[in-house]
Structures are given as structure tokens and as C-alpha cells.
Amino acid sequence: MPIATVAAIITSKGINTERILLTRRKVEPFKEMWCLPGGHIDKNEMAKDAIIREVKEEIGIDLEPSFFGYFDEIIPEKNIHAIVLVFTGKWIGEVIPSKDEVSQIGWFSISQTLSVPIAFEHNIIIDAYAKAQI
């Protein structure tokens, strides 16, 4: 049975390029790999509230989420079957990584995300986002 999760595409304008924030996981699964901020939707929690909470918990900023799309995430070798609801949006605050969940934060151009180990199937989400920006 699939579970419902959320992920956020947090962006910032760099010199001549848009950058995407990735977090390096401090926990399994995919420990030490990069991913989009996000996580599980709690029981009786709306998806929009879940992404606001997860972003605040993981990286300390306030997000005004806008729905981007959903993605099927099926990774049998990790026993993962999730429906990922992905949000973008304006954000405010200082980016501060959670000491419990995040070992590092990085800002990457879309092309740079191809050169780092990406957890889950977030590379597919980033690729879809890149194509939507063209």
C-alpha cells in the first residue's frame, strides 16, 4: 500500500541561473545522499500543511506552497512505495539545517544536481521541474 509524502522545490536566483536547495540526509534510507526537503504526511494532516511543517522542521524557513505535481515513487529494493506531492513557492527566513535530519544544505543549479547522489527518485522530480521552466 503506498504512503503519501511531500517534497519541496525551494529555489533561489543565482548569477545567470536558478538554484535548487537540496539537503544531505543524516538518516536512513539513503543516508548521506542529497534530496529535496520533505517527508511523510501525518495522520489527519493536509498535504499543504505537511510541506509547510516539513520545510520548517528540516531547514528552518517559512514556505508559501503552490502545488507543482505528483510523482509515483516505487523503489522495491528499499521497500518504498509512495505518492509524492511536490510543492514550490515563495519562502522567507534563514536556511538552518535540522541537527537531527540534515547533515548539510547545498544550492545547486539544475545541471549540478546531475553530478551528486540524489535520494529516492528526486532526480525525476527535478528533471520535471526543469522541463516545466522551459
DSSP file (Angstrom, degrees, kcal/mol; ACC not computed):
  #  RESIDUE AA STRUCTURE BP1 BP2  ACC     N-H-->O    O-->H-N    N-H-->O    O-->H-N    TCO  KAPPA ALPHA  PHI   PSI    X-CA   Y-CA   Z-CA
    1    1 A M              0   0    0      0, 0.0    80,-0.2     0, 0.0     2,-0.0   0.000 360.0 360.0 360.0 125.6    0.0    0.0    0.0
    2    2 A P        -     0   0    0      0, 0.0     2,-0.3     0, 0.0    80,-0.3  -0.313 360.0-142.7 -69.1 152.7    1.5    3.4   -1.0
    3    3 A I  E     -a   82   0A   0     78,-2.0    80,-2.7    -2,-0.0     2,-0.5  -0.781  17.1-116.6-108.9 159.5    2.1    6.1    1.5
    4    4 A A  E     +a   83   0A   0     -2,-0.3    37,-1.8    78,-0.2     2,-0.3  -0.840  39.0 168.2 -99.4 130.5    1.6    9.8    0.9
    5    5 A T  E     -aB  84  40A   0     78,-2.6    80,-2.8    -2,-0.5     2,-0.3  -0.847  21.5-139.5-132.1 169.6    4.6   12.1    1.2
    6    6 A V  E     -aB  85  39A   0     33,-2.9    33,-1.7    -2,-0.3     2,-0.3  -0.942  13.3-175.3-130.0 153.7    5.5   15.7    0.3
    7    7 A A  E     -aB  86  38A   0     78,-1.9    80,-2.6    -2,-0.3     2,-0.4  -0.985  13.4-142.5-144.8 152.1    8.6   17.4   -1.2
    8    8 A A  E     -a   87   0A   0     29,-2.5     2,-0.8    -2,-0.3    80,-0.2  -0.954   6.7-150.7-122.3 135.6    9.5   21.0   -1.8
    9    9 A I        -     0   0    0     78,-2.9     2,-0.6    -2,-0.4    80,-0.5  -0.896  23.7-172.5 -99.1 103.0   11.4   22.6   -4.7
   10   10 A I        -     0   0    0     -2,-0.8    11,-2.7    11,-0.4     2,-0.3  -0.871   8.8-172.7 -99.4 122.5   13.0   25.6   -3.0
   11   11 A T  E     -D   20   0B   0     -2,-0.6     2,-0.3    78,-0.4     9,-0.2  -0.793  17.0-175.2-120.5 160.6   14.7   27.9   -5.4
   12   12 A S  E     -D   19   0B   0      7,-1.9     7,-3.4    -2,-0.3     2,-0.6  -0.984  32.9-111.6-148.2 143.3   16.9   31.0   -5.4
   13   13 A K  E     -D   18   0B   0     -2,-0.3     5,-0.2     5,-0.2     2,-0.1  -0.674  38.3-178.2 -80.8 121.7   18.2   33.1   -8.2
   14   14 A G  E >   -D   17   0B   0      3,-3.7     2,-0.7    -2,-0.6     3,-0.7  -0.374  49.7 -55.8-101.0-172.4   21.9   32.8   -8.7
   15   15 A I  T 3  S-     0   0    0      1,-0.3    -1,-0.1    -2,-0.1     3,-0.0  -0.580 121.1 -22.2 -69.4 113.3   24.1   34.6  -11.2
   16   16 A N  T 3  S+     0   0    0     -2,-0.7     2,-0.3     1,-0.1    -1,-0.3   0.561 132.3  66.8  62.3  11.6   22.5   33.7  -14.6
   17   17 A T  E <  S-D   14   0B   0     -3,-0.7    -3,-3.7    92,-0.0     2,-0.4  -0.998  77.7-117.1-157.3 154.3   20.8   30.6  -13.2
   18   18 A E  E     -D   13   0B   0     -2,-0.3    92,-0.6    -5,-0.2     2,-0.3  -0.767  32.2-151.3 -90.0 139.1   18.2   29.4  -10.8
   19   19 A R  E     -DE  12 109B   0     -7,-3.4    -7,-1.9    -2,-0.4     2,-0.4  -0.867   0.9-146.0-113.4 148.1   19.5   27.2   -7.9
   20   20 A I  E     -DE  11 108B   0     88,-3.5    88,-2.6    -2,-0.3     2,-0.5  -0.922  17.5-126.6-112.9 135.3   17.6   24.4   -6.1
   21   21 A L  E     - E   0 107B   0    -11,-2.7   -11,-0.4    -2,-0.4     2,-0.4  -0.687  29.7-178.2 -82.5 128.2   18.1   23.7   -2.4
   22   22 A L  E     - E   0 106B   0     84,-2.9    84,-2.6    -2,-0.5     2,-0.4  -0.940  14.3-145.9-121.8 148.9   19.0   20.1   -1.6
   23   23 A T  E     -FE  35 105B   0     12,-3.0    12,-2.2    -2,-0.4     2,-0.6  -0.896  13.6-131.1-112.2 145.0   19.5   18.6    1.8
   24   24 A R  E     -FE  34 104B   0     80,-3.1    79,-2.8    -2,-0.4    80,-0.8  -0.856  32.9-120.1 -95.3 123.5   22.0   15.9    2.6
   25   25 A R  E     - E   0 102B   0      8,-2.9     7,-2.8    -2,-0.6    77,-0.2  -0.361  24.5-172.0 -70.6 136.8   20.3   13.2    4.7
   26   26 A K  S    S+     0   0    0     75,-2.7     2,-0.3     5,-0.2    76,-0.2   0.457  71.6  53.0 -99.5  -6.1   21.6   12.3    8.1
   27   27 A V  S    S-     0   0    0     74,-0.5     5,-0.1     2,-0.2    -2,-0.0  -0.844  89.1 -64.5-129.5 160.8   19.2    9.3    8.4
   28   28 A E  S    S+     0   0    0     -2,-0.3     2,-0.1     2,-0.1    -2,-0.1  -0.528  92.3  61.9 -79.3 155.9   18.3    6.2    6.5
   29   29 A P  S    S-     0   0    0      0, 0.0    -2,-0.2     0, 0.0    90,-0.1   0.614 132.2  -0.4 -75.9 162.4   17.1    5.4    4.0
   30   30 A F  S >  S-     0   0    0      1,-0.2     3,-2.1    -2,-0.1    -5,-0.3   0.816  86.4-166.6  65.2  34.8   19.6    7.0    1.7
   31   31 A K  T 3  S+     0   0    0      1,-0.3    -5,-0.2    -5,-0.1    -1,-0.2  -0.249  70.5  14.5 -53.4 137.2   21.8    8.3    4.4
   32   32 A E  T 3  S+     0   0    0     -7,-2.8    -1,-0.3     1,-0.3     2,-0.2   0.445 101.0 116.9  72.3   5.5   24.4   10.9    3.1
   33   33 A M    <   -     0   0    0     -3,-2.1    -8,-2.9    83,-0.1    -1,-0.3  -0.652  68.2-109.9 -95.6 160.5   22.6   11.3   -0.2
   34   34 A W  E     +Fg  24 118B   0     83,-3.0    85,-3.9   -10,-0.2     2,-0.3  -0.602  43.9 159.1 -88.8 148.4   21.0   14.6   -1.4
   35   35 A C  E     -F   23   0B   0    -12,-2.2   -12,-3.0    -2,-0.2    85,-0.1  -0.970  43.6 -88.5-156.3 169.6   17.3   15.1   -1.6
   36   36 A L        -     0   0    0     -2,-0.3   -14,-0.1   -14,-0.2   -27,-0.1  -0.577  56.6 -97.0 -76.1 147.9   14.5   17.7   -1.7
   37   37 A P  S    S+     0   0    0      0, 0.0   -29,-2.5     0, 0.0     2,-0.3  -0.385  78.2  89.0 -63.0 146.3   13.2   18.8    1.7
   38   38 A G  E     +B    7   0A   0    -31,-0.2     2,-0.3    16,-0.2   -31,-0.2  -0.971  38.0 179.3 157.0-168.4   10.0   16.9    2.7
   39   39 A G  E     -B    6   0A   0    -33,-1.7   -33,-2.9    -2,-0.3     2,-0.1  -0.984  42.3 -19.4 168.5-159.4    8.7   13.9    4.4
   40   40 A H  E     -B    5   0A   0     -2,-0.3     2,-0.6   -35,-0.2   -35,-0.2  -0.407  51.9-122.7 -78.7 149.1    5.6   12.0    5.4
   41   41 A I        -     0   0    0    -37,-1.8   -37,-0.2    -2,-0.1     3,-0.1  -0.818  33.7-129.5 -87.2 125.9    2.1   13.4    5.8
   42   42 A D    >   -     0   0    0     -2,-0.6     3,-1.9     4,-0.2     8,-0.1  -0.309  36.3 -77.9 -72.9 159.6    0.9   12.8    9.3
   43   43 A K  T 3  S+     0   0    0      1,-0.3    -1,-0.1    -2,-0.0     3,-0.1  -0.348 118.8   7.3 -57.7 133.5   -2.5   11.3   10.1
   44   44 A N  T 3  S+     0   0    0      1,-0.2     2,-0.4    -3,-0.1    -1,-0.3   0.666 101.3 129.2  64.8  20.6   -5.3   13.9    9.6
   45   45 A E    <   -     0   0    0     -3,-1.9    -1,-0.2     4,-0.0     2,-0.2  -0.880  58.8-126.4-106.2 136.4   -2.8   16.4    8.2
   46   46 A M     >  -     0   0    0     -2,-0.4     4,-2.2     1,-0.1     3,-0.2  -0.534  22.6-120.3 -76.3 147.5   -3.5   18.2    4.9
   47   47 A A  H  > S+     0   0    0      1,-0.2     4,-2.2     2,-0.2     5,-0.2   0.884 113.1  53.3 -57.3 -42.2   -0.7   17.9    2.3
   48   48 A K  H  > S+     0   0    0      1,-0.2     4,-1.7     2,-0.2    -1,-0.2   0.896 110.7  47.0 -62.3 -39.9   -0.2   21.7    2.2
   49   49 A D  H  > S+     0   0    0     -3,-0.2     4,-2.4     1,-0.2    -1,-0.2   0.860 109.1  56.2 -68.1 -34.8    0.2   21.8    6.0
   50   50 A A  H  X S+     0   0    0     -4,-2.2     4,-3.0     2,-0.2     5,-0.2   0.906 107.4  46.5 -64.9 -42.3    2.6   18.9    5.8
   51   51 A I  H  X S+     0   0    0     -4,-2.2     4,-2.3     2,-0.2     5,-0.3   0.886 111.7  51.4 -71.4 -35.3    5.0   20.6    3.4
   52   52 A I  H  X S+     0   0    0     -4,-1.7     4,-1.9    -5,-0.2    -2,-0.2   0.940 115.2  43.4 -61.0 -45.9    5.0   23.8    5.5
   53   53 A R  H  X S+     0   0    0     -4,-2.4     4,-2.9     2,-0.2    -2,-0.2   0.938 114.2  48.7 -65.0 -49.1    5.8   21.8    8.6
   54   54 A E  H  X S+     0   0    0     -4,-3.0     4,-2.7     1,-0.2     5,-0.3   0.901 112.0  48.3 -61.9 -42.6    8.5   19.6    7.0
   55   55 A V  H  X>S+     0   0    0     -4,-2.3     4,-2.6    -5,-0.2     6,-0.7   0.921 113.6  47.8 -64.4 -43.2   10.3   22.5    5.4
   56   56 A K  H  X5S+     0   0    0     -4,-1.9     4,-1.4    -5,-0.3    -2,-0.2   0.930 115.3  45.4 -62.4 -45.4   10.2   24.4    8.7
   57   57 A E  H  <5S+     0   0    0     -4,-2.9    -2,-0.2     1,-0.2    -1,-0.2   0.909 120.8  37.4 -64.9 -42.9   11.5   21.4   10.6
   58   58 A E  H  <5S+     0   0    0     -4,-2.7    40,-2.4    -5,-0.2    -2,-0.2   0.867 137.2   8.9 -82.2 -37.8   14.2   20.4    8.2
   59   59 A I  H  <5S-     0   0    0     -4,-2.6    37,-2.5    -5,-0.3    -3,-0.2   0.372  90.9-120.7-133.0   5.3   15.6   23.8    7.0
   60   60 A G     << +     0   0    0     -4,-1.4    34,-0.4    -5,-0.6     2,-0.2   0.536  67.7 120.5  76.7   7.7   14.0   26.5    9.2
   61   61 A I        -     0   0    0     -6,-0.7     2,-0.5    32,-0.2    32,-0.2  -0.681  62.3-119.3-106.8 162.3   12.2   28.6    6.6
   62   62 A D  E     -C   92   0A   0     30,-2.7    30,-2.1    -2,-0.2     2,-0.4  -0.874  30.5-159.9 -98.8 125.7    8.6   29.5    6.1
   63   63 A L  E     -C   91   0A   0     -2,-0.5    28,-0.2    28,-0.2    -7,-0.1  -0.882  19.0-156.6-110.4 135.6    7.2   28.3    2.8
   64   64 A E  E     -C   90   0A   0     26,-3.0    26,-0.8    -2,-0.4     2,-0.1  -0.863  37.5-147.2-102.2  92.1    4.1   29.6    1.0
   65   65 A P  E     -C   89   0A   0      0, 0.0     2,-0.4     0, 0.0    24,-0.2  -0.306  24.0-173.7 -76.6 144.2    3.4   26.5   -1.0
   66   66 A S  E     -C   88   0A   0     22,-2.8    22,-2.7    -2,-0.1     2,-0.2  -0.998  36.0-109.5-126.3 133.3    2.0   26.1   -4.5
   67   67 A F  E     +C   87   0A   0     -2,-0.4    20,-0.3    20,-0.2     3,-0.1  -0.420  36.4 174.3 -66.7 130.8    1.3   22.6   -5.8
   68   68 A F  E     -     0   0A   0     18,-3.2     2,-0.3     1,-0.4    19,-0.2   0.816  52.3 -68.3-100.6 -48.0    3.6   21.6   -8.6
   69   69 A G  E     -C   86   0A   0     17,-1.5    17,-3.2     2,-0.0    -1,-0.4  -0.967  40.7 -95.4 171.5 174.4    2.7   18.0   -9.3
   70   70 A Y  E     -C   85   0A   0     -2,-0.3     2,-0.4    15,-0.2    15,-0.2  -0.882  28.8-166.4-118.0 153.6    2.6   14.4   -8.0
   71   71 A F  E     -C   84   0A   0     13,-2.1    13,-3.2    -2,-0.3     2,-0.4  -0.996  20.7-127.7-138.8 140.1    5.0   11.6   -8.7
   72   72 A D  E     -C   83   0A   0     -2,-0.4     2,-0.5    11,-0.2    11,-0.2  -0.744  23.2-166.4 -83.8 133.2    4.9    7.9   -8.1
   73   73 A E  E     +C   82   0A   0      9,-2.9     9,-2.9    -2,-0.4     2,-0.6  -0.906  14.6 167.3-125.7 101.9    8.0    6.7   -6.2
   74   74 A I  E     +C   81   0A   0     -2,-0.5     7,-0.2     7,-0.2    -2,-0.0  -0.946   5.4 162.4-122.1 111.7    8.4    2.9   -6.3
   75   75 A I  E > > -C   80   0A   0      5,-2.9     5,-2.0    -2,-0.6     3,-1.7  -0.777  10.9-177.4-129.8  84.3   11.7    1.6   -5.0
   76   76 A P  G > 5S+     0   0    0      0, 0.0     3,-1.6     0, 0.0    -1,-0.1   0.835  78.8  61.2 -56.0 -38.1   11.3   -2.1   -4.3
   77   77 A E  G 3 5S+     0   0    0      1,-0.3    -2,-0.0     2,-0.1     0, 0.0   0.712 113.4  37.6 -65.9 -18.3   14.8   -2.7   -3.0
   78   78 A K  G < 5S-     0   0    0     -3,-1.7    -1,-0.3     2,-0.1     3,-0.1   0.279 113.0-118.1-109.5   6.6   14.2   -0.2   -0.2
   79   79 A N  T < 5 +     0   0    0     -3,-1.6     2,-0.5    -4,-0.3    -2,-0.1   0.886  64.8 148.7  57.0  41.6   10.5   -1.3    0.3
   80   80 A I  E   < + C   0  75A   0     -5,-2.0    -5,-2.9     2,-0.0     2,-0.3  -0.926  20.0 161.2-112.0 127.6    9.3    2.2   -0.7
   81   81 A H  E     + C   0  74A   0     -2,-0.5   -78,-2.0    -7,-0.2     2,-0.3  -0.853  23.1 155.0-141.1 104.6    6.1    2.9   -2.5
   82   82 A A  E     -aC   3  73A   0     -9,-2.9    -9,-2.9    -2,-0.3     2,-0.6  -0.928  43.7-138.7-133.2 152.8    5.0    6.5   -2.1
   83   83 A I  E     -aC   4  72A   0    -80,-2.7   -78,-2.6    -2,-0.3     2,-0.6  -0.973  31.0-153.9-104.6 116.2    2.9    9.1   -3.8
   84   84 A V  E     -aC   5  71A   0    -13,-3.2   -13,-2.1    -2,-0.6     2,-0.7  -0.840   6.8-158.3-101.2 119.2    4.9   12.3   -3.6
   85   85 A L  E     -aC   6  70A   0    -80,-2.8   -78,-1.9    -2,-0.6     2,-0.4  -0.867  18.1-155.1 -94.7 118.4    3.0   15.6   -3.7
   86   86 A V  E     -aC   7  69A   0    -17,-3.2   -18,-3.2    -2,-0.7   -17,-1.5  -0.801  12.2-173.7-106.5 135.3    5.5   18.2   -4.8
   87   87 A F  E     -aC   8  67A   0    -80,-2.6   -78,-2.9    -2,-0.4     2,-0.2  -0.888   9.2-174.1-123.3 152.4    5.3   21.9   -4.0
   88   88 A T  E     + C   0  66A   0    -22,-2.7   -22,-2.8    -2,-0.3     2,-0.2  -0.644  25.5 129.0-121.9-174.0    7.2   25.1   -5.0
   89   89 A G  E     - C   0  65A   0    -80,-0.5   -78,-0.4   -24,-0.2     2,-0.1  -0.769  54.7 -55.5 149.0 170.6    6.6   28.5   -3.6
   90   90 A K  E     - C   0  64A   0    -26,-0.8   -26,-3.0    -2,-0.2     2,-0.3  -0.464  50.9-167.5 -74.4 149.6    8.0   31.7   -2.1
   91   91 A W  E     - C   0  63A   0    -28,-0.2     2,-0.3    -2,-0.1   -28,-0.2  -0.975  11.2-167.4-140.8 154.7    9.9   31.4    1.1
   92   92 A I  E     + C   0  62A   0    -30,-2.1   -30,-2.7    -2,-0.3     2,-0.2  -0.965  42.9  51.3-137.9 155.6   11.2   33.6    3.8
   93   93 A G  S    S-     0   0    0     -2,-0.3     2,-0.5   -32,-0.2   -32,-0.2  -0.539  84.9 -54.0 114.5-179.8   13.7   33.2    6.7
   94   94 A E        -     0   0    0    -34,-0.4     2,-0.6    -2,-0.2    -2,-0.1  -0.842  50.6-120.6 -99.8 131.3   17.2   32.0    7.2
   95   95 A V        +     0   0    0     -2,-0.5   -35,-0.2   -34,-0.0    10,-0.1  -0.606  41.6 167.1 -74.3 115.3   18.1   28.5    6.0
   96   96 A I        -     0   0    0    -37,-2.5   -35,-0.1    -2,-0.6     2,-0.1  -0.980  31.0-127.9-132.5 118.6   19.2   26.5    9.0
   97   97 A P        -     0   0    0      0, 0.0     2,-0.3     0, 0.0   -38,-0.2  -0.362  24.9-109.9 -70.3 143.8   19.6   22.7    8.8
   98   98 A S     >  -     0   0    0    -40,-2.4     4,-2.0     1,-0.1   -40,-0.1  -0.540  19.6-143.7 -66.5 130.2   17.9   20.4   11.3
   99   99 A K  T  4 S+     0   0    0     -2,-0.3    -1,-0.1     1,-0.2   -41,-0.1   0.762  97.6  49.0 -68.8 -23.5   20.6   18.9   13.5
  100  100 A D  T  4 S+     0   0    0      1,-0.1    -1,-0.2   -73,-0.0     3,-0.1   0.841 126.2  18.2 -83.8 -35.3   18.6   15.6   13.7
  101  101 A E  T  4 S+     0   0    0      1,-0.2   -75,-2.7   -44,-0.2   -74,-0.5   0.703 113.9  58.8-112.5 -24.9   17.8   15.0   10.0
  102  102 A V  E  <  +E   25   0B   0     -4,-2.0   -77,-0.2   -77,-0.2    -1,-0.2  -0.937  41.3 179.9-122.2 124.8   20.1   17.1    7.8
  103  103 A S  E    S+     0   0B   0    -79,-2.8     2,-0.3    -2,-0.5   -78,-0.1   0.703  76.0   0.9 -91.4 -21.0   23.9   17.0    7.7
  104  104 A Q  E     -E   24   0B   0    -80,-0.8   -80,-3.1     2,-0.0     2,-0.4  -0.985  57.1-144.7-163.0 151.5   24.4   19.6    5.0
  105  105 A I  E     -E   23   0B   0     -2,-0.3     2,-0.3   -82,-0.2   -82,-0.2  -0.966  22.4-179.1-120.0 141.0   22.5   22.1    2.8
  106  106 A G  E     -E   22   0B   0    -84,-2.6   -84,-2.9    -2,-0.4     2,-0.5  -0.996  24.2-140.8-141.1 147.9   23.5   22.9   -0.7
  107  107 A W  E     -E   21   0B   0     -2,-0.3     2,-0.4   -86,-0.2   -86,-0.2  -0.938  31.6-179.2-105.0 124.4   22.3   25.2   -3.5
  108  108 A F  E     -E   20   0B   0    -88,-2.6   -88,-3.5    -2,-0.5     2,-0.1  -0.953  28.8-126.1-128.2 140.8   22.7   23.5   -6.9
  109  109 A S  E  >  -E   19   0B   0     -2,-0.4     4,-1.5   -90,-0.3   -90,-0.2  -0.425  42.0-105.5 -69.4 162.0   22.0   24.5  -10.5
  110  110 A I  T  4 S+     0   0    0    -92,-0.6     4,-0.5     1,-0.2     3,-0.3   0.901 123.5  51.1 -60.0 -39.4   19.8   22.0  -12.2
  111  111 A S  T >4 S+     0   0    0      1,-0.2     3,-1.0     2,-0.2     4,-0.2   0.862 106.0  55.7 -66.6 -33.7   22.8   20.7  -14.2
  112  112 A Q  G >4 S+     0   0    0      1,-0.2     3,-1.9     2,-0.2     4,-0.3   0.815  94.1  67.9 -67.5 -29.1   24.8   20.4  -11.0
  113  113 A T  G >< S+     0   0    0     -4,-1.5     3,-0.8     1,-0.3    -1,-0.2   0.745  90.5  64.9 -63.5 -19.8   22.1   18.1   -9.5
  114  114 A L  G <  S+     0   0    0     -3,-1.0    -1,-0.3    -4,-0.5    -2,-0.2   0.687  99.1  53.0 -73.0 -17.4   23.1   15.5  -12.1
  115  115 A S  G <  S+     0   0    0     -3,-1.9    -1,-0.2    -4,-0.2    -2,-0.2   0.388  98.5  71.3-102.8   4.0   26.5   15.2  -10.5
  116  116 A V  S <  S-     0   0    0     -3,-0.8     2,-0.6    -4,-0.3   -83,-0.1  -0.887  93.0 -98.4-117.8 152.2   25.5   14.5   -6.9
  117  117 A P        -     0   0    0      0, 0.0   -83,-3.0     0, 0.0     2,-0.4  -0.562  42.3-157.7 -71.0 116.6   23.9   11.3   -5.5
  118  118 A I  B     -g   34   0B   0     -2,-0.6   -83,-0.2   -85,-0.2     5,-0.1  -0.829   7.6-134.8-102.1 130.6   20.2   12.0   -5.3
  119  119 A A    >   -     0   0    0    -85,-3.9     3,-2.0    -2,-0.4     4,-0.3  -0.287  67.2  -4.2 -79.4 165.3   18.0   10.0   -2.9
  120  120 A F  T 3  S-     0   0    0      1,-0.2     3,-0.1     2,-0.1    -2,-0.1  -0.231 118.5 -53.6  53.1-136.7   14.6    8.5   -3.6
  121  121 A E  T >> S+     0   0    0      1,-0.1     3,-1.2     2,-0.1     4,-1.1  -0.157  93.7 129.6-121.1  37.4   13.6    9.4   -7.1
  122  122 A H  H <>  +     0   0    0     -3,-2.0     4,-2.6     1,-0.3     5,-0.2   0.721  62.2  69.3 -67.5 -20.3   14.0   13.2   -6.6
  123  123 A N  H 3> S+     0   0    0     -4,-0.3     4,-2.1     2,-0.2    -1,-0.3   0.860  98.3  51.3 -62.5 -34.3   16.1   13.4   -9.8
  124  124 A I  H <> S+     0   0    0     -3,-1.2     4,-2.2     2,-0.2    -1,-0.2   0.892 110.4  48.4 -68.3 -39.9   12.9   12.6  -11.7
  125  125 A I  H  X S+     0   0    0     -4,-1.1     4,-2.3     2,-0.2    -2,-0.2   0.926 111.9  48.6 -65.4 -45.4   11.1   15.5   -9.9
  126  126 A I  H  X S+     0   0    0     -4,-2.6     4,-2.5     1,-0.2    -2,-0.2   0.897 111.0  51.3 -62.5 -40.7   14.0   17.9  -10.5
  127  127 A D  H  X S+     0   0    0     -4,-2.1     4,-2.3     2,-0.2    -1,-0.2   0.911 109.7  49.4 -62.8 -43.1   14.0   16.9  -14.2
  128  128 A A  H  X S+     0   0    0     -4,-2.2     4,-1.8     1,-0.2    -2,-0.2   0.892 111.1  50.3 -63.6 -39.6   10.2   17.5  -14.5
  129  129 A Y  H  X S+     0   0    0     -4,-2.3     4,-1.0     2,-0.2    -2,-0.2   0.923 109.5  50.8 -63.4 -44.4   10.7   20.9  -12.8
  130  130 A A  H >X S+     0   0    0     -4,-2.5     3,-0.7     1,-0.2     4,-0.5   0.915 110.3  49.2 -59.9 -44.8   13.5   21.8  -15.2
  131  131 A K  H >< S+     0   0    0     -4,-2.3     3,-0.8     1,-0.2    -1,-0.2   0.837 107.2  55.5 -65.2 -32.9   11.3   20.9  -18.2
  132  132 A A  H 3< S+     0   0    0     -4,-1.8    -1,-0.2     1,-0.2    -2,-0.2   0.731 102.5  57.7 -71.3 -21.2    8.4   23.0  -16.9
  133  133 A Q  H <<        0   0    0     -4,-1.0    -1,-0.2    -3,-0.7    -2,-0.2   0.615 360.0 360.0 -84.0 -12.5   10.6   26.0  -16.7
  134  134 A I    <<        0   0    0     -3,-0.8    -1,-0.2    -4,-0.5    -2,-0.1   0.482 360.0 360.0 -77.1 360.0   11.5   25.9  -20.4
